[in-house]
């Protein structure tokens, strides 16, 4: 049986990621002719063109797009195997790329990552705070923290903790507009919209006795980052349904008040997500384990308080 041309697969992944033969050659410390020959070998072996070539740029063909993720997986698996075999593997070293929602990262990741780096000084972490869903394989991301429900995919996902969701408003807003005691009453209030879907996507509530109610946001603002809502809440202009970690401080100080204690908003979960290959560098595995342990015990995700953690 003829063995795969691993060099060609690796250089194909590099060209796909860097967008040019020259950049791929520079990133891998080889010559441009070496890259060109490797791509030509792979194309001849597969019987398909992997790139559209012009005098200024290269772009993946449809066949190349279908194979690029496989190439990246081959490279990642090889790097993980080499790291596991090194004699100095007991001391973790190298880069890990992590992405997380902006509000979550600002709320709790600083201390969590500081404790990890204190234990592993030779590891470097690139953190990308982004409320959009990143393509982990295409962007070379090792780990992602995501909140919500996950679509079916080839990605590996581990549930970390439930994310408590609270309906909150300021005492000034409630003094002017009244305190709702049922979700149906929210249609008469300025309820801000929060999420990544359409503006009129309903918010679902479940009563402790099992009743279910859906309510559409009616406020003047719909955003995909809850931090932007907090000033409007504190100014008494609206109410909002937000993850507790976003409003923990104003809740603890009484600047905001939790509402509808007998109702629970639709469940959300904090997940740790990674690309499909289960063969990962030890530094990535170590950071993944650290994130799960630290975030599960973090006070922002405790569920024994309706008004937020003790801070």
DRENDRENMAR-204679 format. One record per residue (C-alpha): residue in three letters; residue number from 1; x, y, z. Coordinates in steps of 0.2 Angstrom, whole numbers. Layout:
! residues N
[rec 'ALA' NUM [X Y Z]]
...
END
This chain:
! residues 311
[rec 'UNK' 1 [0 0 0]]
[rec 'UNK' 2 [7 17 -5]]
[rec 'UNK' 3 [9 29 10]]
[rec 'UNK' 4 [0 46 10]]
[rec 'UNK' 5 [11 60 5]]
[rec 'UNK' 6 [11 69 22]]
[rec 'UNK' 7 [22 83 16]]
[rec 'UNK' 8 [11 87 2]]
[rec 'UNK' 9 [-5 87 13]]
[rec 'UNK' 10 [4 98 26]]
[rec 'UNK' 11 [9 111 13]]
[rec 'UNK' 12 [-8 110 5]]
[rec 'UNK' 13 [-15 115 22]]
[rec 'UNK' 14 [-3 129 23]]
[rec 'UNK' 15 [-7 136 6]]
[rec 'UNK' 16 [-26 135 11]]
[rec 'UNK' 17 [-23 144 27]]
[rec 'UNK' 18 [-11 158 21]]
[rec 'UNK' 19 [-18 161 3]]
[rec 'UNK' 20 [-2 160 -7]]
[rec 'UNK' 21 [12 148 -11]]
[rec 'UNK' 22 [25 161 -5]]
[rec 'UNK' 23 [17 164 12]]
[rec 'UNK' 24 [15 145 15]]
[rec 'UNK' 25 [34 143 10]]
[rec 'UNK' 26 [39 156 22]]
[rec 'UNK' 27 [28 150 36]]
[rec 'UNK' 28 [36 132 34]]
[rec 'UNK' 29 [54 138 31]]
[rec 'UNK' 30 [54 129 14]]
[rec 'UNK' 31 [56 136 -4]]
[rec 'UNK' 32 [42 141 -15]]
[rec 'UNK' 33 [47 128 -28]]
[rec 'UNK' 34 [45 115 -14]]
[rec 'UNK' 35 [28 120 -11]]
[rec 'UNK' 36 [23 121 -29]]
[rec 'UNK' 37 [30 103 -32]]
[rec 'UNK' 38 [21 96 -17]]
[rec 'UNK' 39 [4 103 -22]]
[rec 'UNK' 40 [7 97 -40]]
[rec 'UNK' 41 [11 79 -33]]
[rec 'UNK' 42 [-5 79 -22]]
[rec 'UNK' 43 [-16 85 -37]]
[rec 'UNK' 44 [-9 72 -48]]
[rec 'UNK' 45 [-11 59 -35]]
[rec 'UNK' 46 [-29 64 -31]]
[rec 'UNK' 47 [-34 68 -49]]
[rec 'UNK' 48 [-41 85 -45]]
[rec 'UNK' 49 [-36 103 -45]]
[rec 'UNK' 50 [-35 110 -28]]
[rec 'UNK' 51 [-32 128 -32]]
[rec 'UNK' 52 [-37 141 -45]]
[rec 'UNK' 53 [-21 150 -49]]
[rec 'UNK' 54 [-19 167 -56]]
[rec 'UNK' 55 [-4 179 -57]]
[rec 'UNK' 56 [-9 187 -41]]
[rec 'UNK' 57 [-17 175 -30]]
[rec 'UNK' 58 [-23 157 -28]]
[rec 'UNK' 59 [-40 151 -22]]
[rec 'UNK' 60 [-47 134 -17]]
[rec 'UNK' 61 [-57 125 -30]]
[rec 'UNK' 62 [-73 116 -24]]
[rec 'UNK' 63 [-62 100 -22]]
[rec 'UNK' 64 [-49 109 -12]]
[rec 'UNK' 65 [-62 117 0]]
[rec 'UNK' 66 [-69 99 3]]
[rec 'UNK' 67 [-51 93 7]]
[rec 'UNK' 68 [-44 107 17]]
[rec 'UNK' 69 [-51 102 33]]
[rec 'UNK' 70 [-44 85 31]]
[rec 'UNK' 71 [-27 92 28]]
[rec 'UNK' 72 [-28 103 43]]
[rec 'UNK' 73 [-33 88 54]]
[rec 'UNK' 74 [-18 78 47]]
[rec 'UNK' 75 [-6 92 52]]
[rec 'UNK' 76 [-14 94 69]]
[rec 'UNK' 77 [-13 75 73]]
[rec 'UNK' 78 [5 75 67]]
[rec 'UNK' 79 [10 89 78]]
[rec 'UNK' 80 [1 81 93]]
[rec 'UNK' 81 [9 65 91]]
[rec 'UNK' 82 [26 73 90]]
[rec 'UNK' 83 [23 83 106]]
[rec 'UNK' 84 [18 68 115]]
[rec 'UNK' 85 [34 59 110]]
[rec 'UNK' 86 [46 73 115]]
[rec 'UNK' 87 [57 69 130]]
[rec 'UNK' 88 [52 86 138]]
[rec 'UNK' 89 [34 83 136]]
[rec 'UNK' 90 [32 84 155]]
[rec 'UNK' 91 [33 102 154]]
[rec 'UNK' 92 [20 110 143]]
[rec 'UNK' 93 [25 122 130]]
[rec 'UNK' 94 [18 130 114]]
[rec 'UNK' 95 [3 140 108]]
[rec 'UNK' 96 [-16 138 111]]
[rec 'UNK' 97 [-29 148 102]]
[rec 'UNK' 98 [-45 150 112]]
[rec 'UNK' 99 [-61 160 108]]
[rec 'UNK' 100 [-75 165 119]]
[rec 'UNK' 101 [-90 177 119]]
[rec 'UNK' 102 [-84 195 124]]
[rec 'UNK' 103 [-95 197 140]]
[rec 'UNK' 104 [-90 180 146]]
[rec 'UNK' 105 [-72 183 143]]
[rec 'UNK' 106 [-72 200 152]]
[rec 'UNK' 107 [-82 193 167]]
[rec 'UNK' 108 [-72 178 172]]
[rec 'UNK' 109 [-58 172 160]]
[rec 'UNK' 110 [-44 184 166]]
[rec 'UNK' 111 [-42 175 183]]
[rec 'UNK' 112 [-45 158 175]]
[rec 'UNK' 113 [-31 160 162]]
[rec 'UNK' 114 [-19 168 174]]
[rec 'UNK' 115 [-20 153 186]]
[rec 'UNK' 116 [-16 141 171]]
[rec 'UNK' 117 [-2 152 165]]
[rec 'UNK' 118 [5 152 182]]
[rec 'UNK' 119 [6 133 182]]
[rec 'UNK' 120 [13 132 164]]
[rec 'UNK' 121 [24 147 160]]
[rec 'UNK' 122 [30 140 144]]
[rec 'UNK' 123 [12 140 136]]
[rec 'UNK' 124 [6 155 127]]
[rec 'UNK' 125 [-13 158 124]]
[rec 'UNK' 126 [-20 168 110]]
[rec 'UNK' 127 [-38 174 116]]
[rec 'UNK' 128 [-51 179 103]]
[rec 'UNK' 129 [-66 187 111]]
[rec 'UNK' 130 [-80 187 98]]
[rec 'UNK' 131 [-98 186 99]]
[rec 'UNK' 132 [-99 178 82]]
[rec 'UNK' 133 [-97 159 79]]
[rec 'UNK' 134 [-80 156 73]]
[rec 'UNK' 135 [-75 142 61]]
[rec 'UNK' 136 [-63 133 72]]
[rec 'UNK' 137 [-55 122 59]]
[rec 'UNK' 138 [-53 136 46]]
[rec 'UNK' 139 [-47 148 59]]
[rec 'UNK' 140 [-35 136 67]]
[rec 'UNK' 141 [-43 138 84]]
[rec 'UNK' 142 [-40 124 97]]
[rec 'UNK' 143 [-54 128 110]]
[rec 'UNK' 144 [-70 138 110]]
[rec 'UNK' 145 [-82 143 124]]
[rec 'UNK' 146 [-100 144 118]]
[rec 'UNK' 147 [-116 148 127]]
[rec 'UNK' 148 [-133 142 121]]
[rec 'UNK' 149 [-138 126 112]]
[rec 'UNK' 150 [-126 118 99]]
[rec 'UNK' 151 [-131 113 82]]
[rec 'UNK' 152 [-127 96 76]]
[rec 'UNK' 153 [-109 96 69]]
[rec 'UNK' 154 [-93 86 69]]
[rec 'UNK' 155 [-86 97 83]]
[rec 'UNK' 156 [-82 89 100]]
[rec 'UNK' 157 [-92 98 114]]
[rec 'UNK' 158 [-92 96 133]]
[rec 'UNK' 159 [-106 104 144]]
[rec 'UNK' 160 [-98 114 158]]
[rec 'UNK' 161 [-112 122 167]]
[rec 'UNK' 162 [-129 129 166]]
[rec 'UNK' 163 [-130 148 163]]
[rec 'UNK' 164 [-143 156 174]]
[rec 'UNK' 165 [-154 169 165]]
[rec 'UNK' 166 [-162 183 174]]
[rec 'UNK' 167 [-176 196 170]]
[rec 'UNK' 168 [-170 212 178]]
[rec 'UNK' 169 [-174 230 179]]
[rec 'UNK' 170 [-169 245 189]]
[rec 'UNK' 171 [-180 251 204]]
[rec 'UNK' 172 [-183 267 195]]
[rec 'UNK' 173 [-190 258 180]]
[rec 'UNK' 174 [-201 247 191]]
[rec 'UNK' 175 [-207 262 201]]
[rec 'UNK' 176 [-213 271 185]]
[rec 'UNK' 177 [-220 256 175]]
[rec 'UNK' 178 [-224 243 188]]
[rec 'UNK' 179 [-218 226 193]]
[rec 'UNK' 180 [-224 212 182]]
[rec 'UNK' 181 [-229 196 190]]
[rec 'UNK' 182 [-233 186 174]]
[rec 'UNK' 183 [-223 185 158]]
[rec 'UNK' 184 [-239 190 148]]
[rec 'UNK' 185 [-237 207 156]]
[rec 'UNK' 186 [-221 210 148]]
[rec 'UNK' 187 [-229 215 131]]
[rec 'UNK' 188 [-233 231 140]]
[rec 'UNK' 189 [-215 234 145]]
[rec 'UNK' 190 [-199 239 136]]
[rec 'UNK' 191 [-191 222 135]]
[rec 'UNK' 192 [-174 223 126]]
[rec 'UNK' 193 [-170 209 114]]
[rec 'UNK' 194 [-154 199 116]]
[rec 'UNK' 195 [-146 186 105]]
[rec 'UNK' 196 [-140 181 88]]
[rec 'UNK' 197 [-156 177 80]]
[rec 'UNK' 198 [-170 188 72]]
[rec 'UNK' 199 [-176 203 82]]
[rec 'UNK' 200 [-193 196 85]]
[rec 'UNK' 201 [-188 179 91]]
[rec 'UNK' 202 [-199 174 106]]
[rec 'UNK' 203 [-192 172 124]]
[rec 'UNK' 204 [-198 157 132]]
[rec 'UNK' 205 [-203 156 151]]
[rec 'UNK' 206 [-206 140 161]]
[rec 'UNK' 207 [-216 141 177]]
[rec 'UNK' 208 [-210 130 192]]
[rec 'UNK' 209 [-227 121 190]]
[rec 'UNK' 210 [-224 117 172]]
[rec 'UNK' 211 [-233 131 163]]
[rec 'UNK' 212 [-225 138 147]]
[rec 'UNK' 213 [-226 155 140]]
[rec 'UNK' 214 [-217 164 125]]
[rec 'UNK' 215 [-215 183 124]]
[rec 'UNK' 216 [-208 193 110]]
[rec 'UNK' 217 [-196 208 114]]
[rec 'UNK' 218 [-204 225 113]]
[rec 'UNK' 219 [-190 237 117]]
[rec 'UNK' 220 [-181 249 107]]
[rec 'UNK' 221 [-164 239 106]]
[rec 'UNK' 222 [-159 222 100]]
[rec 'UNK' 223 [-141 217 102]]
[rec 'UNK' 224 [-129 202 102]]
[rec 'UNK' 225 [-119 208 117]]
[rec 'UNK' 226 [-128 210 133]]
[rec 'UNK' 227 [-115 222 140]]
[rec 'UNK' 228 [-123 236 129]]
[rec 'UNK' 229 [-140 234 138]]
[rec 'UNK' 230 [-134 237 155]]
[rec 'UNK' 231 [-132 256 154]]
[rec 'UNK' 232 [-150 257 148]]
[rec 'UNK' 233 [-156 246 162]]
[rec 'UNK' 234 [-147 256 175]]
[rec 'UNK' 235 [-154 272 168]]
[rec 'UNK' 236 [-172 265 170]]
[rec 'UNK' 237 [-176 265 152]]
[rec 'UNK' 238 [-180 246 150]]
[rec 'UNK' 239 [-179 229 157]]
[rec 'UNK' 240 [-170 214 149]]
[rec 'UNK' 241 [-167 195 151]]
[rec 'UNK' 242 [-148 192 152]]
[rec 'UNK' 243 [-136 179 158]]
[rec 'UNK' 244 [-133 182 177]]
[rec 'UNK' 245 [-114 184 174]]
[rec 'UNK' 246 [-117 200 164]]
[rec 'UNK' 247 [-128 208 178]]
[rec 'UNK' 248 [-120 201 193]]
[rec 'UNK' 249 [-112 217 200]]
[rec 'UNK' 250 [-128 228 198]]
[rec 'UNK' 251 [-139 214 206]]
[rec 'UNK' 252 [-127 212 221]]
[rec 'UNK' 253 [-127 231 224]]
[rec 'UNK' 254 [-146 233 222]]
[rec 'UNK' 255 [-145 244 206]]
[rec 'UNK' 256 [-155 231 197]]
[rec 'UNK' 257 [-168 219 203]]
[rec 'UNK' 258 [-172 201 198]]
[rec 'UNK' 259 [-190 198 192]]
[rec 'UNK' 260 [-202 184 190]]
[rec 'UNK' 261 [-194 173 202]]
[rec 'UNK' 262 [-206 159 200]]
[rec 'UNK' 263 [-202 158 181]]
[rec 'UNK' 264 [-187 152 172]]
[rec 'UNK' 265 [-181 157 155]]
[rec 'UNK' 266 [-176 145 142]]
[rec 'UNK' 267 [-161 135 147]]
[rec 'UNK' 268 [-144 140 142]]
[rec 'UNK' 269 [-128 130 144]]
[rec 'UNK' 270 [-109 134 144]]
[rec 'UNK' 271 [-100 122 132]]
[rec 'UNK' 272 [-82 119 128]]
[rec 'UNK' 273 [-80 115 110]]
[rec 'UNK' 274 [-65 109 100]]
[rec 'UNK' 275 [-61 103 82]]
[rec 'UNK' 276 [-66 85 78]]
[rec 'UNK' 277 [-49 77 80]]
[rec 'UNK' 278 [-47 68 97]]
[rec 'UNK' 279 [-28 68 96]]
[rec 'UNK' 280 [-24 85 103]]
[rec 'UNK' 281 [-7 93 110]]
[rec 'UNK' 282 [-6 90 129]]
[rec 'UNK' 283 [-6 109 131]]
[rec 'UNK' 284 [-23 110 123]]
[rec 'UNK' 285 [-29 95 134]]
[rec 'UNK' 286 [-22 103 149]]
[rec 'UNK' 287 [-31 120 146]]
[rec 'UNK' 288 [-47 111 142]]
[rec 'UNK' 289 [-47 102 158]]
[rec 'UNK' 290 [-42 118 168]]
[rec 'UNK' 291 [-57 128 160]]
[rec 'UNK' 292 [-70 115 163]]
[rec 'UNK' 293 [-64 113 182]]
[rec 'UNK' 294 [-62 132 185]]
[rec 'UNK' 295 [-78 137 177]]
[rec 'UNK' 296 [-89 124 185]]
[rec 'UNK' 297 [-84 130 202]]
[rec 'UNK' 298 [-84 149 197]]
[rec 'UNK' 299 [-97 159 207]]
[rec 'UNK' 300 [-104 167 192]]
[rec 'UNK' 301 [-112 150 187]]
[rec 'UNK' 302 [-118 144 204]]
[rec 'UNK' 303 [-137 141 204]]
[rec 'UNK' 304 [-140 142 223]]
[rec 'UNK' 305 [-144 161 222]]
[rec 'UNK' 306 [-158 170 213]]
[rec 'UNK' 307 [-149 187 214]]
[rec 'UNK' 308 [-131 182 209]]
[rec 'UNK' 309 [-115 177 217]]
[rec 'UNK' 310 [-108 184 233]]
[rec 'UNK' 311 [-96 197 226]]
END
